[in-house]
Amino acid sequence: MLKRMIFGVFMICMALVLATGCSGKSGTEEQGASGSVQAGEKLFKQTIIGNQPGCATCHSMEADVTIVGPSLAGIGSRAGERVSGLSAEEYLRQSILEPNAYTVEGFSANIMPKWSDELSKEQVDSLVAFLLSLK
């Protein structure tokens, strides 16, 4: 009888693990889009990424504060409205990988680095997840 109860508890635990995913990440690491919000935030705040100035060097996270590029405060809420036909996630990914595909009004093209040369797919995914979380 005890073995059946233990087996039943084990099966319930396994079902819960499978239902919630078994990524091996801690329960406090938030996932968004297809990347880690926390990893994206950490990467965003790096002063240097590869041989380039990091994101926070040029982009403020305070509304109406411009450093070099546009403020990214609330970008998760407005990114889906920037380019017709692109979702918020698609727009942010394009902005990172092809920064001259769309330039925000009032800002110059050819200033932002083309991050596809510096960042892995996982890093881009995490940056997008972080930016989408900025509501």
C-alpha positions as CSV (number, residue, x, y, z in Angstrom):
1,M,0.0,0.0,0.0
2,L,2.8,2.4,0.9
3,K,4.6,1.7,-2.3
4,R,1.5,2.6,-4.3
5,M,1.1,5.9,-2.4
6,I,4.7,6.7,-3.1
7,F,4.4,5.8,-6.7
8,G,1.2,7.9,-7.0
9,V,2.9,10.9,-5.4
10,F,5.9,10.4,-7.7
11,M,3.6,10.3,-10.8
12,I,1.8,13.5,-9.7
13,C,5.2,15.2,-9.2
14,M,6.4,14.1,-12.6
15,A,3.1,15.3,-14.2
16,L,3.6,18.7,-12.6
17,V,7.2,18.9,-13.8
18,L,6.2,18.1,-17.3
19,A,3.3,20.5,-17.3
20,T,5.5,23.4,-16.1
21,G,8.5,22.5,-18.2
22,C,11.8,21.1,-17.2
23,S,14.2,23.7,-18.5
24,G,16.5,23.5,-15.5
25,K,16.1,27.2,-14.8
26,S,15.3,28.5,-11.4
27,G,11.7,29.4,-10.7
28,T,12.7,33.0,-10.4
29,E,14.0,33.3,-13.9
30,E,11.3,34.9,-16.0
31,Q,10.9,33.7,-19.6
32,G,9.5,36.1,-22.2
33,A,9.3,35.7,-26.0
34,S,11.8,32.9,-26.4
35,G,14.5,34.3,-24.1
36,S,15.3,35.1,-20.5
37,V,14.2,38.5,-19.3
38,Q,16.8,38.5,-16.6
39,A,19.6,37.6,-19.1
40,G,18.4,40.2,-21.5
41,E,18.4,42.9,-18.8
42,K,21.9,42.0,-17.7
43,L,23.1,42.1,-21.3
44,F,21.3,45.4,-21.9
45,K,23.1,47.0,-18.9
46,Q,26.6,45.9,-20.0
47,T,28.8,48.8,-20.8
48,I,30.6,47.0,-23.6
49,I,29.3,44.1,-25.7
50,G,32.0,42.6,-27.9
51,N,33.8,45.6,-29.3
52,Q,30.7,47.9,-29.2
53,P,29.2,50.2,-26.6
54,G,26.4,48.4,-24.8
55,C,22.7,49.2,-25.2
56,A,22.4,51.3,-22.0
57,T,25.3,53.4,-23.3
58,C,23.0,54.9,-26.0
59,H,19.5,54.1,-24.9
60,S,17.9,55.5,-21.7
61,M,15.2,53.5,-19.8
62,E,13.7,56.8,-18.5
63,A,10.8,58.3,-20.5
64,D,11.8,61.3,-22.6
65,V,15.5,61.0,-21.8
66,T,17.6,60.8,-24.9
67,I,21.3,59.8,-24.8
68,V,22.1,58.9,-28.4
69,G,19.2,56.7,-29.5
70,P,15.6,56.9,-28.4
71,S,14.5,56.1,-24.9
72,L,13.3,52.5,-24.5
73,A,11.1,53.2,-21.5
74,G,7.8,51.5,-22.3
75,I,9.0,50.0,-25.6
76,G,7.2,46.8,-24.9
77,S,3.9,48.6,-25.2
78,R,4.6,50.6,-28.3
79,A,6.9,48.3,-30.4
80,G,4.1,46.6,-32.1
81,E,2.8,50.0,-33.5
82,R,6.2,51.1,-35.0
83,V,6.1,49.3,-38.3
84,S,2.9,48.2,-40.0
85,G,2.9,44.4,-40.4
86,L,5.5,43.7,-37.7
87,S,4.6,42.4,-34.3
88,A,6.4,44.0,-31.3
89,E,8.7,41.0,-31.1
90,E,9.5,41.1,-34.8
91,Y,10.1,44.9,-34.7
92,L,12.5,44.6,-31.8
93,R,14.4,41.7,-33.3
94,Q,14.7,43.6,-36.6
95,S,15.9,46.7,-34.7
96,I,18.7,44.7,-33.2
97,L,19.7,42.7,-36.2
98,E,19.0,45.2,-39.0
99,P,19.0,48.6,-37.2
100,N,18.7,50.6,-40.5
101,A,15.5,48.8,-41.6
102,Y,13.5,51.4,-39.7
103,T,14.8,54.5,-38.1
104,V,12.7,56.3,-35.4
105,E,11.7,59.8,-36.5
106,G,14.2,62.4,-35.2
107,F,17.2,59.9,-35.1
108,S,19.9,59.3,-37.7
109,A,20.5,56.0,-39.5
110,N,23.8,54.2,-39.5
111,I,24.6,54.9,-35.8
112,M,23.4,51.7,-34.1
113,P,25.7,48.7,-34.6
114,K,24.5,45.7,-36.5
115,W,24.3,43.3,-33.5
116,S,24.1,40.2,-35.7
117,D,27.9,40.3,-35.8
118,E,28.3,40.4,-32.0
119,L,25.3,38.6,-30.4
120,S,24.2,34.9,-30.4
121,K,20.6,34.0,-31.2
122,E,20.1,33.3,-27.5
123,Q,21.4,36.7,-26.6
124,V,19.1,38.4,-29.1
125,D,16.2,36.3,-27.8
126,S,16.9,37.5,-24.3
127,L,17.3,41.1,-25.3
128,V,13.9,40.9,-27.1
129,A,12.3,39.3,-24.1
130,F,13.7,42.0,-21.8
131,L,12.5,44.8,-24.1
132,L,9.1,43.3,-24.4
133,S,8.8,43.4,-20.6
134,L,9.2,47.2,-20.5
135,K,5.6,48.2,-20.4
